[in-house]
C-alpha cells in the first residue's frame, strides 16, 4: 500500500520536474516497489479522465463513444508508455533509466491531466471564446515538452533521443486512443 507521504513526495517531484528542475527526480521512490506504486497515479487521474469523458459526451455527443469502452481502455493507456519505453530503452541501451522514467512519467501524468481538465473546462465554458482552443493546444504542447524533459532527465540521454522517444510514446498513445474510439 502506498502512503500519503510517498504520494505527496512523488507529486512534489513531478512538480519540480514541471519547473525543469532535474533534482525533482530525488523526490520519487525509485525502488522496485516505487515503480509499481507509481501506477497509483492512475487512481488519481481517473476522476479527471471521467470528467473529460463527461464533457465530451455533453459537447460532442455524436463523437463521444461509449463509457464502458472508454473505461475498458483506461488500463491500456496506462500500460502503453511502460511497454513502449521497455522496448525502446532496451534497444537504445538505456535500460538503467527505464524505471525512473516510468515512475516520473506516471506521477507527472497527474499534473498533466489536472492542467488539461482545467483548460478543457475553461475552453468549454466559452468564457474566453475561440482562445480556448489555442489554450488547449498550448497546454498539450507544454505537456509534450514536459514529457520530453522527464525522459531526458530520467534516462540521462540526449535531447534528440528524448525527443524521438517522446514522439514514439505520443504517437503510440494517439494510436491507442484511436483504437479505443473505434471499439467505443
TIKOL-913480 format. One record per residue: residue number from 1; x, y, z of N, C-alpha, C, CB in turn; residue in one letter. Coordinates in steps of 0.05 Angstrom, whole numbers, plus 5000, padded with zeros to 4 digits. Glycine has a CB too. Layout:
// residues N
- NUM_X_Y_Z_X_Y_Z_X_Y_Z_X_Y_Z_A;
...
This chain:
// residues 184
- 1_5017_4976_5000_5000_5000_5000_5018_5025_5000_4981_5000_5024_X;
- 2_5010_5044_4985_5025_5069_4983_5017_5088_5005_5022_5082_4955_X;
- 3_5036_5102_5017_5030_5121_5038_5024_5149_5027_5053_5123_5058_X;
- 4_5010_5164_5043_5004_5192_5035_5030_5207_5032_4986_5206_5056_X;
- 5_5049_5201_5048_5075_5215_5047_5089_5209_5020_5093_5206_5070_X;
- 6_5088_5184_5011_5100_5177_4985_5085_5191_4962_5101_5147_4981_X;
- 7_5059_5192_4964_5043_5205_4943_5051_5235_4942_5013_5202_4948_X;
- 8_5052_5247_4965_5059_5276_4967_5087_5281_4956_5057_5286_4995_X;
- 9_5106_5264_4964_5133_5267_4955_5135_5264_4925_5152_5247_4970_X;
- 10_5121_5244_4915_5122_5239_4886_5109_5262_4870_5108_5213_4880_X;
- 11_5087_5272_4880_5074_5295_4866_5092_5319_4867_5047_5301_4878_X;
- 12_5106_5323_4890_5125_5345_4892_5148_5342_4872_5136_5348_4921_X;
- 13_5158_5317_4869_5179_5312_4849_5169_5318_4821_5188_5283_4851_X;
- 14_5144_5310_4815_5133_5317_4789_5130_5347_4785_5105_5303_4785_X;
- 15_5123_5361_4806_5120_5390_4805_5148_5403_4800_5108_5401_4832_X;
- 16_5168_5392_4813_5196_5403_4809_5204_5398_4780_5216_5390_4829_X;
- 17_5198_5374_4770_5205_5369_4742_5190_5388_4723_5199_5340_4734_X;
- 18_5165_5394_4730_5149_5413_4714_5162_5440_4714_5121_5414_4724_X;
- 19_5178_5446_4734_5193_5472_4735_5221_5468_4723_5195_5482_4764_X;
- 20_5225_5446_4709_5250_5440_4695_5273_5437_4714_5256_5461_4674_X;
- 21_5268_5427_4738_5288_5422_4758_5294_5392_4759_5278_5431_4787_X;
- 22_5317_5384_4748_5324_5356_4748_5326_5343_4775_5351_5352_4734_X;
- 23_5330_5359_4796_5330_5348_4823_5303_5338_4832_5341_5368_4843_X;
- 24_5282_5343_4816_5256_5332_4822_5257_5302_4823_5236_5342_4802_X;
- 25_5275_5290_4810_5278_5260_4809_5283_5249_4837_5299_5252_4790_X;
- 26_5296_5264_4854_5304_5253_4880_5280_5251_4899_5324_5271_4893_X;
- 27_5257_5262_4891_5233_5260_4908_5217_5235_4903_5215_5285_4903_X;
- 28_5224_5220_4883_5210_5195_4876_5222_5171_4891_5210_5190_4846_X;
- 29_5205_5152_4896_5215_5126_4906_5223_5111_4881_5193_5111_4923_X;
- 30_5249_5108_4876_5259_5096_4852_5265_5066_4855_5284_5110_4843_X;
- 31_5254_5054_4876_5258_5025_4881_5238_5010_4864_5254_5018_4911_X;
- 32_5240_4983_4865_5221_4966_4850_5193_4971_4861_5229_4936_4853_X;
- 33_5190_4974_4887_5164_4979_4899_5154_5006_4889_5165_4979_4930_X;
- 34_5172_5026_4888_5164_5053_4878_5154_5052_4849_5187_5072_4880_X;
- 35_5166_5034_4833_5158_5031_4805_5128_5023_4805_5175_5011_4791_X;
- 36_5122_5001_4819_5094_4991_4819_5075_5011_4833_5093_4964_4832_X;
- 37_5084_5024_4854_5067_5043_4868_5061_5067_4851_5080_5051_4894_X;
- 38_5079_5074_4832_5074_5097_4815_5049_5094_4798_5098_5102_4797_X;
- 39_5040_5070_4795_5015_5066_4780_4990_5074_4796_5013_5036_4771_X;
- 40_4994_5081_4821_4973_5092_4837_4964_5119_4825_4981_5096_4867_X;
- 41_4982_5131_4810_4976_5156_4796_4951_5152_4779_4999_5165_4779_X;
- 42_4947_5128_4768_4923_5123_4752_4897_5127_4768_4923_5094_4741_X;
- 43_4898_5121_4793_4875_5125_4811_4870_5155_4814_4879_5112_4839_X;
- 44_4892_5170_4817_4889_5199_4820_4880_5213_4794_4916_5211_4829_X;
- 45_4887_5202_4771_4880_5214_4746_4851_5206_4738_4899_5204_4724_X;
- 46_4841_5184_4748_4815_5174_4740_4793_5194_4742_4808_5150_4756_X;
- 47_4790_5210_4764_4768_5230_4764_4770_5250_4741_4769_5245_4791_X;
- 48_4794_5259_4735_4798_5278_4713_4791_5265_4686_4827_5289_4712_X;
- 49_4798_5240_4683_4792_5225_4659_4762_5222_4656_4805_5197_4660_X;
- 50_4748_5215_4678_4719_5213_4677_4705_5240_4671_4708_5202_4704_X;
- 51_4716_5261_4682_4705_5287_4677_4709_5295_4648_4719_5308_4695_X;
- 52_4732_5288_4636_4736_5294_4608_4718_5277_4590_4766_5289_4600_X;
- 53_4712_5252_4598_4693_5236_4583_4665_5249_4584_4692_5207_4593_X;
- 54_4658_5258_4608_4631_5270_4612_4629_5296_4596_4626_5277_4642_X;
- 55_4650_5312_4595_4650_5337_4579_4647_5330_4550_4675_5353_4585_X;
- 56_4662_5310_4541_4660_5302_4513_4632_5293_4506_4680_5280_4506_X;
- 57_4619_5279_4524_4592_5269_4519_4572_5292_4517_4583_5250_4542_X;
- 58_4577_5313_4532_4559_5336_4531_4565_5354_4506_4561_5353_4556_X;
- 59_4590_5359_4501_4598_5377_4480_4597_5364_4452_4626_5388_4485_X;
- 60_4604_5339_4451_4605_5325_4425_4591_5298_4427_4635_5321_4416_X;
- 61_4565_5297_4432_4551_5272_4437_4554_5252_4414_4522_5277_4442_X;
- 62_4555_5261_4389_4557_5243_4367_4584_5230_4365_4551_5257_4341_X;
- 63_4605_5241_4377_4632_5231_4376_4642_5220_4402_4651_5252_4366_X;
- 64_4626_5220_4423_4636_5214_4449_4640_5184_4455_4617_5224_4470_X;
- 65_4628_5166_4439_4632_5138_4444_4618_5128_4469_4662_5131_4445_X;
- 66_4624_5103_4476_4611_5092_4500_4629_5093_4524_4603_5062_4494_X;
- 67_4616_5098_4547_4631_5099_4572_4645_5073_4578_4612_5107_4595_X;
- 68_4630_5050_4575_4644_5025_4582_4669_5019_4566_4624_5002_4578_X;
- 69_4668_5026_4540_4692_5021_4524_4715_5040_4532_4686_5026_4494_X;
- 70_4708_5065_4538_4729_5084_4547_4741_5075_4574_4718_5112_4549_X;
- 71_4724_5065_4592_4735_5055_4617_4751_5030_4613_4711_5050_4637_X;
- 72_4742_5013_4595_4757_4988_4590_4785_4994_4579_4742_4970_4570_X;
- 73_4788_5016_4564_4813_5023_4552_4831_5039_4571_4809_5039_4527_X;
- 74_4820_5047_4593_4836_5063_4613_4862_5049_4621_4819_5070_4637_X;
- 75_4861_5023_4629_4886_5009_4636_4905_5007_4612_4879_4981_4647_X;
- 76_4894_5004_4588_4911_5002_4564_4928_5028_4561_4894_4997_4539_X;
- 77_4915_5051_4566_4930_5076_4565_4954_5075_4584_4912_5100_4571_X;
- 78_4949_5065_4608_4969_5065_4629_4991_5044_4624_4957_5059_4656_X;
- 79_4986_5025_4607_5006_5004_4601_5021_5011_4576_4993_4977_4599_X;
- 80_5011_5030_4560_5024_5036_4534_5052_5048_4539_5007_5056_4519_X;
- 81_5055_5069_4555_5081_5082_4559_5102_5062_4570_5078_5106_4578_X;
- 82_5095_5047_4591_5116_5028_4601_5124_5007_4581_5105_5014_4626_X;
- 83_5105_4998_4564_5112_4978_4544_5130_4990_4523_5086_4967_4532_X;
- 84_5122_5013_4512_5139_5026_4492_5166_5033_4502_5124_5052_4481_X;
- 85_5167_5044_4527_5193_5051_4538_5210_5026_4544_5189_5067_4564_X;
- 86_5198_5004_4552_5213_4980_4557_5228_4971_4532_5195_4957_4567_X;
- 87_5213_4971_4510_5225_4963_4484_5246_4982_4475_5203_4960_4463_X;
- 88_5240_5008_4476_5258_5029_4466_5283_5031_4483_5244_5055_4465_X;
- 89_5280_5031_4509_5304_5035_4526_5323_5011_4524_5296_5039_4556_X;
- 90_5311_4987_4521_5328_4964_4517_5343_4966_4491_5311_4938_4518_X;
- 91_5330_4973_4470_5342_4975_4443_5364_4997_4442_5321_4981_4422_X;
- 92_5360_5018_4458_5379_5041_4458_5400_5038_4480_5364_5067_4462_X;
- 93_5400_5017_4495_5419_5013_4517_5415_5033_4540_5447_5017_4506_X;
- 94_5390_5041_4544_5384_5060_4566_5367_5047_4588_5369_5084_4554_X;
- 95_5369_5021_4590_5353_5006_4609_5355_5015_4638_5360_4977_4607_X;
- 96_5378_5026_4646_5382_5035_4673_5363_5058_4680_5411_5044_4678_X;
- 97_5353_5072_4661_5335_5095_4666_5306_5088_4662_5342_5118_4649_X;
- 98_5300_5063_4655_5273_5055_4649_5254_5059_4672_5272_5026_4641_X;
- 99_5260_5048_4695_5242_5051_4718_5239_5080_4727_5253_5034_4742_X;
- 100_5261_5095_4730_5257_5124_4737_5240_5139_4716_5284_5137_4739_X;
- 101_5243_5132_4690_5227_5146_4670_5197_5140_4673_5237_5138_4642_X;
- 102_5191_5114_4678_5163_5107_4681_5152_5119_4707_5160_5076_4682_X;
- 103_5167_5118_4728_5158_5129_4754_5152_5159_4751_5179_5125_4776_X;
- 104_5171_5174_4740_5167_5203_4737_5144_5209_4717_5193_5216_4727_X;
- 105_5142_5194_4696_5121_5198_4676_5094_5192_4689_5125_5180_4652_X;
- 106_5092_5171_4704_5066_5165_4717_5057_5187_4735_5068_5139_4733_X;
- 107_5075_5196_4753_5068_5218_4772_5064_5244_4757_5090_5221_4793_X;
- 108_5079_5249_4736_5075_5273_4720_5048_5274_4706_5097_5275_4699_X;
- 109_5038_5250_4700_5011_5250_4687_4989_5261_4704_5005_5221_4679_X;
- 110_4993_5260_4730_4973_5271_4748_4971_5302_4743_4980_5265_4778_X;
- 111_4995_5314_4742_4995_5343_4737_4985_5350_4709_5024_5354_4741_X;
- 112_4993_5335_4689_4985_5340_4662_4955_5338_4659_4999_5320_4643_X;
- 113_4943_5317_4670_4914_5313_4667_4898_5334_4683_4906_5285_4676_X;
- 114_4909_5342_4706_4895_5363_4721_4895_5389_4705_4909_5368_4748_X;
- 115_4918_5396_4693_4920_5420_4677_4902_5419_4652_4949_5425_4668_X;
- 116_4902_5396_4639_4885_5393_4615_4856_5395_4622_4891_5366_4601_X;
- 117_4848_5384_4645_4820_5386_4653_4812_5415_4658_4815_5369_4678_X;
- 118_4829_5429_4671_4823_5458_4677_4820_5473_4650_4845_5471_4694_X;
- 119_4839_5468_4632_4838_5482_4606_4813_5474_4590_4863_5476_4590_X;
- 120_4806_5449_4591_4782_5439_4576_4757_5452_4588_4781_5409_4577_X;
- 121_4755_5453_4614_4732_5465_4627_4730_5495_4620_4733_5462_4658_X;
- 122_4753_5509_4620_4753_5537_4613_4745_5541_4584_4781_5550_4618_X;
- 123_4757_5524_4566_4750_5526_4538_4721_5519_4533_4768_5507_4521_X;
- 124_4711_5499_4546_4683_5491_4542_4663_5511_4552_4678_5464_4556_X;
- 125_4671_5527_4572_4654_5547_4584_4648_5570_4564_4665_5558_4609_X;
- 126_4667_5574_4545_4663_5595_4525_4671_5622_4536_4635_5596_4516_X;
- 127_4681_5624_4560_4688_5649_4573_4709_5664_4557_4697_5645_4602_X;
- 128_4728_5649_4546_4750_5662_4531_4747_5659_4501_4776_5650_4540_X;
- 129_4723_5651_4492_4717_5649_4464_4735_5629_4449_4720_5676_4451_X;
- 130_4743_5636_4425_4759_5619_4408_4787_5615_4419_4761_5630_4381_X;
- 131_4795_5631_4439_4822_5627_4450_4824_5601_4466_4828_5651_4469_X;
- 132_4801_5589_4473_4801_5564_4488_4815_5542_4473_4772_5556_4493_X;
- 133_4811_5540_4447_4824_5520_4430_4854_5525_4430_4813_5520_4401_X;
- 134_4862_5550_4427_4891_5557_4428_4903_5550_4455_4895_5587_4422_X;
- 135_4888_5556_4476_4898_5549_4503_4901_5519_4507_4878_5560_4524_X;
- 136_4882_5504_4496_4884_5475_4497_4910_5465_4483_4859_5461_4485_X;
- 137_4914_5475_4459_4938_5466_4444_4964_5475_4458_4937_5476_4416_X;
- 138_4964_5498_4470_4987_5507_4485_4993_5488_4508_4984_5536_4495_X;
- 139_4972_5480_4522_4974_5462_4544_4984_5434_4534_4948_5459_4559_X;
- 140_4973_5425_4512_4981_5400_4500_5011_5400_4493_4964_5393_4476_X;
- 141_5020_5421_4479_5048_5422_4472_5066_5425_4496_5052_5445_4452_X;
- 142_5057_5440_4516_5072_5442_4541_5074_5414_4554_5058_5462_4561_X;
- 143_5053_5398_4552_5055_5371_4564_5075_5353_4549_5027_5358_4564_X;
- 144_5077_5357_4523_5097_5342_4507_5125_5351_4515_5092_5347_4477_X;
- 145_5129_5377_4519_5155_5387_4528_5162_5375_4555_5155_5418_4529_X;
- 146_5142_5374_4573_5145_5363_4600_5153_5333_4598_5119_5366_4616_X;
- 147_5139_5319_4580_5146_5290_4576_5174_5287_4566_5126_5277_4556_X;
- 148_5182_5305_4548_5210_5305_4537_5230_5309_4560_5213_5326_4515_X;
- 149_5224_5329_4576_5243_5336_4598_5245_5312_4618_5233_5361_4613_X;
- 150_5222_5300_4624_5223_5277_4642_5240_5255_4630_5194_5266_4647_X;
- 151_5236_5248_4604_5251_5227_4592_5281_5234_4590_5240_5221_4564_X;
- 152_5287_5258_4583_5315_5266_4581_5329_5264_4609_5317_5295_4570_X;
- 153_5314_5273_4629_5325_5273_4656_5328_5245_4668_5308_5291_4675_X;
- 154_5306_5230_4666_5306_5203_4678_5324_5184_4664_5277_5192_4678_X;
- 155_5325_5186_4637_5342_5168_4622_5371_5177_4619_5330_5164_4594_X;
- 156_5375_5202_4627_5402_5215_4625_5413_5211_4597_5422_5203_4646_X;
- 157_5396_5221_4578_5403_5218_4550_5403_5245_4536_5383_5199_4536_X;
- 158_5409_5245_4511_5410_5269_4495_5382_5280_4489_5425_5264_4468_X;
- 159_5382_5306_4482_5356_5319_4475_5343_5305_4451_5361_5349_4468_X;
- 160_5359_5297_4431_5348_5284_4408_5336_5257_4413_5370_5281_4387_X;
- 161_5349_5241_4429_5338_5214_4436_5312_5218_4453_5359_5197_4452_X;
- 162_5313_5237_4472_5289_5242_4488_5266_5252_4470_5295_5263_4510_X;
- 163_5272_5268_4450_5251_5278_4432_5240_5255_4415_5263_5300_4413_X;
- 164_5257_5237_4405_5248_5215_4390_5230_5196_4407_5271_5199_4378_X;
- 165_5238_5191_4431_5223_5174_4449_5196_5187_4456_5239_5168_4475_X;
- 166_5196_5213_4461_5171_5228_4466_5152_5225_4443_5177_5257_4473_X;
- 167_5163_5228_4419_5146_5226_4395_5135_5198_4392_5162_5234_4370_X;
- 168_5151_5178_4396_5142_5150_4394_5121_5144_4415_5166_5130_4397_X;
- 169_5125_5153_4439_5106_5148_4461_5079_5162_4455_5117_5158_4488_X;
- 170_5081_5187_4445_5056_5202_4439_5042_5190_4415_5063_5231_4434_X;
- 171_5056_5183_4395_5043_5171_4371_5030_5144_4379_5063_5166_4349_X;
- 172_5043_5129_4396_5031_5104_4405_5006_5109_4422_5051_5087_4422_X;
- 173_5007_5129_4439_4984_5137_4455_4961_5146_4437_4992_5159_4475_X;
- 174_4967_5161_4417_4945_5170_4398_4933_5146_4383_4956_5191_4378_X;
- 175_4950_5127_4376_4940_5103_4363_4922_5087_4381_4964_5085_4354_X;
- 176_4930_5085_4407_4913_5070_4426_4886_5085_4430_4927_5068_4453_X;
- 177_4887_5112_4430_4862_5127_4432_4844_5122_4408_4869_5157_4435_X;
- 178_4856_5121_4384_4840_5116_4360_4828_5088_4361_4858_5119_4335_X;
- 179_4843_5068_4369_4832_5041_4371_4810_5041_4393_4855_5021_4379_X;
- 180_4815_5054_4415_4794_5056_4436_4769_5070_4425_4805_5071_4460_X;
- 181_4772_5090_4409_4749_5103_4397_4734_5086_4378_4759_5128_4383_X;
- 182_4748_5069_4363_4735_5051_4345_4718_5029_4360_4755_5037_4326_X;
- 183_4730_5020_4382_4716_5000_4398_4692_5012_4412_4736_4987_4419_X;
- 184_4696_5037_4422_4675_5051_4437_4656_5064_4418_4686_5071_4456_X;
